[in-house]
């Protein structure tokens, strides 16, 4: 028996239902929020369906917006806490309609019947309605049974549902990854029959589904399923070129599976979309750069990161990702082959790499390398050499302990003391640095200017001694800071 706990309904959601019902209309929670409540998952969005028309709904609430042709009214809850539901959408019951472009209904007609509304929905698990008022669940298409079977089944005739809106095919795959459900065989067969309908879908709509798919806990299963159902040519055509492309001895998998496993490790770690999709595309051009080396008796892929950066850029542009995000992702693909042997690489080389990819992106690049390692079938995420390289990156990013930290410059000292350039200026700066290292509160302009004047009044041998002492202290502090970094990465 299907059951939803009333305690799981937020007060602001209940208030919307009460307001509409008090005006004499029916109202039901519907779609993904009902499905998630039945699964014991917190809903991300709250959607109602009702026999009220858009003008009726807007007349009942103070702050609403209605900017679409589907009758959906957004109700804004500005006074609720930030973690509460900010927008609740209410849509009148709608009838089935004809779809001539596999994207949008040719016209929208409202109905007075909840059953009419439910039979036009995509999958049975999303065609369940719940009345907050009386606690009743309406499930004419047995979506509750499909939830128990963990099966994604199209409502009614699957071929009709996908002809109406081809994006539903991609949504089926995304839901299978989000919920760890399987797609019903008849529904899957209908997808393979109508998969070319995806060519009529806008890149923006495909992008939104792909982002949500990649951000699930199991994107690898979704992309394997897309490939099986024939979707990849319409979604990510470059990926298919890697199927069956064997790699060198450092890799256990062909290029296609390696890319998917690299992306999946980003998901396993809970890392960002940028790391995951960069993992999906980092070796995208290995197929066209693969050459057999008689010398090594193995495959080589020289320059695949350079070619791949161009291919990935075009793919990301086709997905209509924001330009700033594309720039970052292209850098991650371009520089993912950075040389990381700390026994051979210098700190200056590390600094050059940071400049290439950008300080803001360097840690994502390192995490991409981790995903690449695991995606290659290697057992260890971060061997000693990689941890050592990470410590060098942090050392290169760290502000050095130097006179540049002081809130006073040599030029300013010459201004206030009327001294000419020379060694004495350096001695004063290093003497000041030692005092600030002992007591950071002294690092302010007022104290440092006053103290500079005092130091210049000292005999030259005393000032020289203080300057040397400060320089030695600087060196000691630098060495100590670097040693702490080494300990942090277990490489000291």
Secondary structure as the mmCIF struct_conf table of DSSP 4:
data_model
#
loop_
_struct_conf.conf_type_id
_struct_conf.id
_struct_conf.beg_label_comp_id
_struct_conf.beg_label_asym_id
_struct_conf.beg_label_seq_id
_struct_conf.end_label_comp_id
_struct_conf.end_label_asym_id
_struct_conf.end_label_seq_id
HELX_RH_3T_P HELX_RH_3T_P1 UNK A 6 UNK A 8
BEND BEND1 UNK A 9 UNK A 9
HELX_RH_AL_P HELX_RH_AL_P1 UNK A 11 UNK A 22
TURN_TY1_P TURN_TY1_P1 UNK A 23 UNK A 24
STRN STRN1 UNK A 27 UNK A 30
TURN_TY1_P TURN_TY1_P2 UNK A 31 UNK A 31
HELX_RH_AL_P HELX_RH_AL_P2 UNK A 32 UNK A 39
TURN_TY1_P TURN_TY1_P3 UNK A 40 UNK A 40
HELX_LH_PP_P HELX_LH_PP_P1 UNK A 41 UNK A 43
BEND BEND2 UNK A 44 UNK A 44
STRN STRN2 UNK A 47 UNK A 50
BEND BEND3 UNK A 51 UNK A 52
HELX_RH_AL_P HELX_RH_AL_P3 UNK A 54 UNK A 60
BEND BEND4 UNK A 62 UNK A 63
STRN STRN3 UNK A 64 UNK A 65
BEND BEND5 UNK A 68 UNK A 70
STRN STRN4 UNK A 73 UNK A 76
TURN_TY1_P TURN_TY1_P4 UNK A 78 UNK A 79
BEND BEND6 UNK A 80 UNK A 80
TURN_TY1_P TURN_TY1_P5 UNK A 82 UNK A 83
BEND BEND7 UNK A 84 UNK A 84
STRN STRN5 UNK A 87 UNK A 92
STRN STRN6 UNK A 94 UNK A 94
BEND BEND8 UNK A 100 UNK A 104
BEND BEND9 UNK A 106 UNK A 107
STRN STRN7 UNK A 110 UNK A 110
BEND BEND10 UNK A 112 UNK A 112
HELX_RH_AL_P HELX_RH_AL_P4 UNK A 114 UNK A 119
TURN_TY1_P TURN_TY1_P6 UNK A 120 UNK A 120
BEND BEND11 UNK A 121 UNK A 122
STRN STRN8 UNK A 123 UNK A 123
HELX_RH_3T_P HELX_RH_3T_P2 UNK A 124 UNK A 126
STRN STRN9 UNK A 129 UNK A 130
TURN_TY1_P TURN_TY1_P7 UNK A 132 UNK A 134
STRN STRN10 UNK A 137 UNK A 138
TURN_TY1_P TURN_TY1_P8 UNK A 140 UNK A 141
HELX_RH_AL_P HELX_RH_AL_P5 UNK A 143 UNK A 149
TURN_TY1_P TURN_TY1_P9 UNK A 150 UNK A 150
STRN STRN11 UNK A 151 UNK A 152
STRN STRN12 UNK A 154 UNK A 154
BEND BEND12 UNK A 155 UNK A 156
HELX_RH_AL_P HELX_RH_AL_P6 UNK A 158 UNK A 164
TURN_TY1_P TURN_TY1_P10 UNK A 166 UNK A 166
HELX_RH_AL_P HELX_RH_AL_P7 UNK A 167 UNK A 179
TURN_TY1_P TURN_TY1_P11 UNK A 180 UNK A 180
HELX_LH_PP_P HELX_LH_PP_P2 UNK A 181 UNK A 181
STRN STRN13 UNK A 182 UNK A 183
HELX_LH_PP_P HELX_LH_PP_P3 UNK A 184 UNK A 184
HELX_RH_AL_P HELX_RH_AL_P8 UNK A 185 UNK A 194
HELX_RH_3T_P HELX_RH_3T_P3 UNK A 195 UNK A 200
BEND BEND13 UNK A 201 UNK A 201
HELX_RH_AL_P HELX_RH_AL_P9 UNK A 203 UNK A 214
TURN_TY1_P TURN_TY1_P12 UNK A 215 UNK A 215
BEND BEND14 UNK A 216 UNK A 216
TURN_TY1_P TURN_TY1_P13 UNK A 217 UNK A 218
HELX_RH_AL_P HELX_RH_AL_P10 UNK A 219 UNK A 229
TURN_TY1_P TURN_TY1_P14 UNK A 230 UNK A 230
HELX_RH_AL_P HELX_RH_AL_P11 UNK A 232 UNK A 235
HELX_RH_AL_P HELX_RH_AL_P12 UNK A 237 UNK A 240
TURN_TY1_P TURN_TY1_P15 UNK A 241 UNK A 244
TURN_TY1_P TURN_TY1_P16 UNK A 249 UNK A 250
BEND BEND15 UNK A 252 UNK A 253
HELX_RH_AL_P HELX_RH_AL_P13 UNK A 255 UNK A 268
TURN_TY1_P TURN_TY1_P17 UNK A 269 UNK A 270
HELX_RH_AL_P HELX_RH_AL_P14 UNK A 273 UNK A 281
TURN_TY1_P TURN_TY1_P18 UNK A 282 UNK A 285
HELX_RH_AL_P HELX_RH_AL_P15 UNK A 286 UNK A 289
STRN STRN14 UNK A 291 UNK A 293
TURN_TY1_P TURN_TY1_P19 UNK A 294 UNK A 297
STRN STRN15 UNK A 298 UNK A 300
TURN_TY1_P TURN_TY1_P20 UNK A 302 UNK A 303
HELX_RH_AL_P HELX_RH_AL_P16 UNK A 304 UNK A 318
TURN_TY1_P TURN_TY1_P21 UNK A 319 UNK A 320
HELX_RH_AL_P HELX_RH_AL_P17 UNK A 323 UNK A 334
TURN_TY1_P TURN_TY1_P22 UNK A 335 UNK A 337
TURN_TY1_P TURN_TY1_P23 UNK A 342 UNK A 344
HELX_RH_AL_P HELX_RH_AL_P18 UNK A 347 UNK A 357
HELX_RH_3T_P HELX_RH_3T_P4 UNK A 359 UNK A 361
HELX_RH_AL_P HELX_RH_AL_P19 UNK A 362 UNK A 375
TURN_TY1_P TURN_TY1_P24 UNK A 376 UNK A 377
BEND BEND16 UNK A 379 UNK A 379
BEND BEND17 UNK A 381 UNK A 382
HELX_RH_AL_P HELX_RH_AL_P20 UNK A 384 UNK A 397
BEND BEND18 UNK A 398 UNK A 398
HELX_LH_PP_P HELX_LH_PP_P4 UNK A 399 UNK A 400
BEND BEND19 UNK A 401 UNK A 402
HELX_RH_3T_P HELX_RH_3T_P5 UNK A 403 UNK A 405
BEND BEND20 UNK A 406 UNK A 408
HELX_RH_AL_P HELX_RH_AL_P21 UNK A 410 UNK A 417
HELX_LH_PP_P HELX_LH_PP_P5 UNK A 419 UNK A 420
BEND BEND21 UNK A 421 UNK A 422
HELX_RH_AL_P HELX_RH_AL_P22 UNK A 423 UNK A 438
HELX_RH_3T_P HELX_RH_3T_P6 UNK A 440 UNK A 442
BEND BEND22 UNK A 444 UNK A 444
HELX_RH_AL_P HELX_RH_AL_P23 UNK A 445 UNK A 456
TURN_TY1_P TURN_TY1_P25 UNK A 457 UNK A 457
BEND BEND23 UNK A 458 UNK A 458
HELX_RH_AL_P HELX_RH_AL_P24 UNK A 460 UNK A 488
TURN_TY1_P TURN_TY1_P26 UNK A 489 UNK A 490
#
